[in-house]
């Protein structure tokens, strides 16, 4: 398995704010020279529309960009893209281009390890705009779960911005997964680049993090 990008973009049409989703994704990917995983998360769309969106993204993003889909194994197989499985779901059998798993607690961490997932998304770390007033699990939670998952790459999710992304890396995350701070930005490419730069600055300042 090649080294995974440090940034995951969670992409959906609502977060795109009325702009064409493939164009927002393409802008974000261009801002980081394609160095990200794009996870399409659209639970209410048909598989047919999800396939159309992923194909449109594939035409617009650099070859280095990794595409994945949330909780749609048939779509993942049809397009040979990655599959991300929510923490509460059982993982489907079979091979996928990339296999990810959401992890919120120790039981879900054990499931990710047993399934030999390629990566895990750990959250929710900080308060999010979609759930104002709901306290995040915090960096100590991230550190503990990331250590339990190691050497599996762990990505922090939930309220991630350019200002706190480095804190997640310092706590033990391999990278971060972001929705609103990139999808809702006036220039998604600039927003993605700022977050990735913050991550890489932390990594370069701590060479032991790889």
Secondary structure, DSSP 8 states (H G I E B T S, - for coil): -----SEEEEE-TTTTTTS-HHHHHHHHHHHTTT-SEEEE--TTS-HHHHHHHHHHHHHHS-TT-EEEEES-HHHHHHHT-EEEE-TTS---SS--S-EEEEE-SHHHHHHHHHHT-SEEEE---S--GGGTT-----HHHHHHHHHHHTTSEEEEESS--TTTHHHHHHTT-SEEEESHHHHTSSSHHHHHHHHHHHHHHHHHHSGGG-
